[in-house]
Amino acid sequence: MSTPTPSCTRPPERAAEHAAGFTDLLAAEWIKMRSLRSTYWVLVLSAVIAIAINVNGVHSDFPYIDQPQPPLPPPSGEPSYTYDPLFHGLSSIAADVMALAAGSFGAITIFGEYATGMIRTTFAAVPGRRAVITAKVALVAVITLALGAIVSATSFFTINAMLASRDVGLSIQDPGCLRAVAAYALVVPVCALIGMAFGAVLRHATASIVAVVGILFILPLLFGGDRYRVLREIGNHLPLAAQARLSLNPDSATSLGAHPGTITGSWIALGAWALVSVIVAVTVVRRRDV
């Protein structure tokens, strides 16, 4: 008669690891970005500098605003000069500062992980590369959009409060003002996503920053002038040119040239740059080896 063997309890199997959700990935990416103090200090300082440029530009115009404008002679037929707060208060110089800072920030978030080897640890913990890069893209877009909105709104309301006593200020409800403020803010995340695309493709600090500078500031020099319509049309749809067209005061006497960009085309251009940049970043990170 065989004796029954005592039932022994097998050691429990290791519990399945918790699959990282999208909110977990966002939290992880936020920790990475927050741990690099240089990145957010660059963004904060660039925002302060951009606001200071806009405010100082309008403040420097006070002596000219306060001077009485002489009437034009009747035969000229030209409209009298009117100060344009949108042109002077949302300046292209400040927009360039924010665009360069955002583009560099976007590139750093990609090539920084490849340079340090952190990307291997990230993909070992979360094999789903698409989810990782999507979380990174979403966080970069939200951060830079918030920063762009702060710079745009602060600049607009501050400079128009300064100009209120001169009776040349504008309200956000005036024609073209809300569109200008929105475009001024939106170009910042667009440039950040462009930087991410270059960072994913090049994976090198110097090359990525040079590429960002080239696409944002050097390339537009090749597509100016009114002689060749095709070249001008391409230039109209570059990121900063599209933002400048959307920020133009409808009541401004500024000449748009022979082949001006359109409002609709400029909005489409900004959206297309953002979408293509996201597609490039996600596709390259998924398919290339670490």
C-alpha positions as CSV (number, residue, x, y, z in Angstrom):
1,M,0.0,0.0,0.0
2,S,1.6,3.2,-1.2
3,T,1.6,6.1,1.2
4,P,0.3,9.3,-0.3
5,T,3.0,11.9,-0.8
6,P,2.4,15.1,0.9
7,S,1.1,17.8,-1.3
8,C,3.7,20.4,-1.8
9,T,3.0,23.8,-3.0
10,R,5.0,25.0,-6.0
11,P,6.6,28.4,-5.7
12,P,4.3,30.9,-7.4
13,E,5.2,31.9,-10.8
14,R,6.5,35.5,-11.2
15,A,3.6,37.8,-11.8
16,A,3.4,39.2,-15.2
17,E,5.0,42.6,-15.4
18,H,2.6,45.5,-15.6
19,A,2.4,46.7,-19.1
20,A,3.2,50.3,-19.3
21,G,0.3,52.5,-20.2
22,F,0.4,55.7,-22.1
23,T,0.2,57.8,-18.9
24,D,3.2,55.8,-17.5
25,L,5.2,56.6,-20.7
26,L,4.3,60.3,-20.4
27,A,5.4,60.3,-16.7
28,A,8.7,58.6,-17.7
29,E,9.4,61.1,-20.4
30,W,8.5,64.0,-18.1
31,I,11.1,62.7,-15.6
32,K,13.7,62.5,-18.3
33,M,13.1,66.0,-19.5
34,R,12.8,67.4,-16.0
35,S,16.1,65.8,-15.0
36,L,17.9,67.7,-17.7
37,R,17.9,71.2,-16.2
38,S,19.6,72.7,-19.2
39,T,16.7,71.9,-21.5
40,Y,13.9,73.7,-19.5
41,W,16.3,76.5,-18.6
42,V,16.8,77.1,-22.3
43,L,13.1,77.2,-22.9
44,V,12.4,79.5,-20.0
45,L,15.2,81.9,-20.8
46,S,14.2,82.0,-24.5
47,A,10.6,82.8,-23.5
48,V,11.8,85.6,-21.2
49,I,14.1,87.0,-23.9
50,A,11.3,86.8,-26.5
51,I,8.9,88.7,-24.3
52,A,11.6,91.3,-23.5
53,I,12.4,91.8,-27.2
54,N,8.7,92.5,-28.0
55,V,8.1,94.8,-25.0
56,N,11.4,96.7,-25.6
57,G,10.6,97.1,-29.3
58,V,7.3,98.8,-28.6
59,H,8.8,100.8,-25.7
60,S,11.6,102.1,-28.1
61,D,8.9,103.3,-30.5
62,F,7.3,105.6,-28.0
63,P,9.3,108.7,-29.2
64,Y,8.1,108.2,-32.7
65,I,4.5,107.4,-31.8
66,D,4.4,110.6,-29.7
67,Q,5.6,112.8,-32.6
68,P,2.8,114.3,-34.6
69,Q,2.8,112.8,-38.1
70,P,2.9,115.5,-40.8
71,P,0.0,115.2,-43.3
72,L,1.0,113.9,-46.7
73,P,0.6,116.2,-49.7
74,P,-2.7,115.7,-51.6
75,P,-1.1,114.5,-54.9
76,S,0.6,111.6,-53.1
77,G,-2.6,109.6,-52.6
78,E,-0.9,107.5,-49.9
79,P,-2.6,106.6,-46.7
80,S,-1.3,108.3,-43.6
81,Y,1.1,106.3,-41.4
82,T,-0.6,104.2,-38.7
83,Y,1.4,102.4,-36.0
84,D,0.9,98.6,-36.2
85,P,1.1,96.9,-32.8
86,L,1.0,93.4,-34.4
87,F,4.1,94.0,-36.5
88,H,6.0,95.7,-33.7
89,G,4.7,93.8,-30.7
90,L,4.8,90.3,-32.1
91,S,8.2,90.8,-33.8
92,S,9.9,88.3,-36.1
93,I,13.1,88.5,-34.1
94,A,11.4,87.2,-31.0
95,A,9.6,84.5,-33.1
96,D,13.0,83.4,-34.4
97,V,14.4,83.1,-30.9
98,M,11.6,80.9,-29.8
99,A,11.7,78.8,-33.0
100,L,15.4,78.1,-32.5
101,A,15.0,77.3,-28.9
102,A,12.1,75.0,-29.6
103,G,13.8,73.3,-32.5
104,S,16.9,72.6,-30.4
105,F,14.8,71.3,-27.5
106,G,12.9,68.9,-29.8
107,A,16.2,67.6,-31.3
108,I,17.8,67.2,-27.9
109,T,14.9,65.0,-26.7
110,I,15.8,62.5,-29.4
111,F,19.5,62.6,-30.0
112,G,20.2,63.0,-26.3
113,E,19.0,59.5,-25.5
114,Y,20.9,58.0,-28.4
115,A,24.1,59.8,-27.4
116,T,23.9,58.6,-23.8
117,G,22.7,55.1,-24.6
118,M,19.5,55.7,-22.5
119,I,17.4,54.7,-25.5
120,R,18.5,51.1,-25.1
121,T,17.3,51.0,-21.5
122,T,14.0,52.7,-22.6
123,F,13.3,50.1,-25.3
124,A,14.3,47.2,-23.0
125,A,11.7,48.4,-20.5
126,V,9.1,49.2,-23.2
127,P,9.6,47.2,-26.4
128,G,6.8,49.2,-28.1
129,R,8.8,51.8,-29.8
130,R,5.8,53.5,-31.4
131,A,4.3,54.1,-28.0
132,V,7.5,55.5,-26.6
133,I,8.1,58.0,-29.4
134,T,4.4,59.0,-29.4
135,A,4.6,59.8,-25.7
136,K,7.7,61.8,-26.3
137,V,6.2,63.7,-29.2
138,A,3.0,64.5,-27.2
139,L,4.9,65.8,-24.3
140,V,7.2,68.0,-26.3
141,A,4.3,69.4,-28.3
142,V,2.3,70.2,-25.1
143,I,5.3,71.8,-23.3
144,T,6.3,74.0,-26.3
145,L,2.7,74.9,-27.1
146,A,2.1,76.1,-23.6
147,L,5.4,78.1,-23.7
148,G,4.4,79.6,-27.1
149,A,1.0,80.5,-25.8
150,I,2.5,82.2,-22.7
151,V,5.0,84.2,-24.9
152,S,2.3,85.2,-27.5
153,A,-0.4,86.2,-25.0
154,T,1.9,88.0,-22.6
155,S,3.5,89.9,-25.5
156,F,0.2,90.9,-27.0
157,F,-1.6,92.0,-23.9
158,T,1.5,93.7,-22.4
159,I,2.4,95.8,-25.5
160,N,-1.2,96.8,-26.1
161,A,-1.7,97.8,-22.5
162,M,1.4,100.0,-23.0
163,L,0.0,101.5,-26.2
164,A,-3.5,102.1,-24.7
165,S,-2.5,105.6,-23.5
166,R,-1.4,106.5,-27.1
167,D,-4.7,105.4,-28.6
168,V,-3.0,103.0,-30.9
169,G,-3.5,99.7,-29.0
170,L,-5.5,96.8,-30.2
171,S,-8.0,94.4,-28.7
172,I,-7.9,90.6,-29.0
173,Q,-11.3,91.0,-30.7
174,D,-10.0,93.3,-33.5
175,P,-9.7,91.7,-36.9
176,G,-6.7,89.4,-37.3
177,C,-5.5,89.7,-33.6
178,L,-6.7,86.3,-32.4
179,R,-5.3,84.7,-35.5
180,A,-1.9,86.4,-35.0
181,V,-1.7,85.4,-31.4
182,A,-2.6,81.8,-32.2
183,A,-0.1,81.5,-35.1
184,Y,2.6,83.1,-32.9
185,A,2.1,80.4,-30.3
186,L,1.6,77.5,-32.7
187,V,4.8,78.0,-34.6
188,V,6.8,77.1,-31.4
189,P,5.6,73.4,-31.2
190,V,5.8,73.1,-35.0
191,C,9.5,74.0,-34.8
192,A,10.0,71.6,-31.8
193,L,8.5,68.7,-33.9
194,I,10.8,69.6,-36.8
195,G,13.7,69.4,-34.4
196,M,12.6,66.0,-33.2
197,A,12.4,64.7,-36.8
198,F,16.0,65.8,-37.4
199,G,17.2,64.4,-34.1
200,A,15.6,61.0,-35.0
201,V,17.1,61.0,-38.5
202,L,20.6,62.3,-37.7
203,R,21.1,61.2,-34.1
204,H,23.9,63.7,-33.7
205,A,23.9,67.0,-31.7
206,T,25.8,69.3,-34.1
207,A,24.2,67.9,-37.2
208,S,20.7,68.1,-35.8
209,I,21.1,71.7,-34.6
210,V,22.6,72.8,-37.9
211,A,19.8,71.1,-39.8
212,V,17.2,73.0,-37.7
213,V,19.0,76.3,-38.4
214,G,19.2,75.5,-42.1
215,I,15.5,74.6,-42.5
216,L,14.2,77.5,-40.4
217,F,16.6,80.4,-41.3
218,I,18.8,79.5,-44.3
219,L,16.4,77.8,-46.6
220,P,13.9,80.8,-46.7
221,L,16.7,82.9,-48.2
222,L,16.6,80.7,-51.3
223,F,12.9,81.2,-51.9
224,G,12.4,84.9,-51.7
225,G,11.7,87.5,-54.3
226,D,8.8,87.8,-56.8
227,R,10.6,86.8,-60.0
228,Y,9.9,83.0,-59.9
229,R,6.4,82.1,-58.7
230,V,7.3,78.5,-57.9
231,L,10.1,79.5,-55.6
232,R,8.0,82.1,-53.9
233,E,5.2,79.6,-53.3
234,I,7.6,77.2,-51.7
235,G,8.9,80.0,-49.5
236,N,5.4,81.0,-48.5
237,H,4.9,77.6,-47.0
238,L,8.0,77.4,-44.9
239,P,7.2,77.5,-41.1
240,L,8.3,81.0,-40.2
241,A,6.9,82.5,-43.4
242,A,3.5,80.9,-42.8
243,Q,3.5,82.3,-39.2
244,A,4.5,85.8,-40.5
245,R,1.6,85.7,-43.0
246,L,-0.9,84.7,-40.3
247,S,0.4,87.4,-37.9
248,L,0.0,90.1,-40.5
249,N,-2.5,92.8,-39.6
250,P,-5.4,92.9,-42.1
251,D,-5.4,96.7,-41.9
252,S,-1.7,97.0,-42.5
253,A,-0.4,98.8,-45.6
254,T,2.5,96.3,-45.9
255,S,3.0,95.0,-49.4
256,L,2.7,91.2,-49.8
257,G,4.5,91.2,-53.1
258,A,3.4,89.6,-56.4
259,H,2.7,86.1,-55.1
260,P,1.5,86.4,-51.5
261,G,0.7,83.4,-49.3
262,T,-2.9,82.8,-48.3
263,I,-4.4,82.5,-44.8
264,T,-5.7,79.0,-45.5
265,G,-2.5,77.9,-47.2
266,S,-0.5,79.1,-44.2
267,W,-2.6,77.2,-41.7
268,I,-2.2,74.1,-43.8
269,A,1.5,74.6,-44.1
270,L,2.0,74.7,-40.3
271,G,-0.2,71.6,-39.9
272,A,1.6,69.8,-42.6
273,W,5.1,70.5,-41.2
274,A,4.0,69.2,-37.8
275,L,2.3,66.1,-39.2
276,V,5.2,65.2,-41.5
277,S,7.7,65.7,-38.7
278,V,5.8,63.4,-36.4
279,I,5.5,60.7,-39.1
280,V,9.3,60.9,-39.8
281,A,10.3,60.7,-36.1
282,V,8.0,57.8,-35.4
283,T,8.9,55.9,-38.5
284,V,12.7,56.3,-38.2
285,V,12.8,55.4,-34.5
286,R,10.6,52.3,-35.1
287,R,12.6,50.9,-38.1
288,R,16.2,51.8,-37.4
289,D,18.5,49.9,-35.0
290,V,19.4,51.4,-31.7
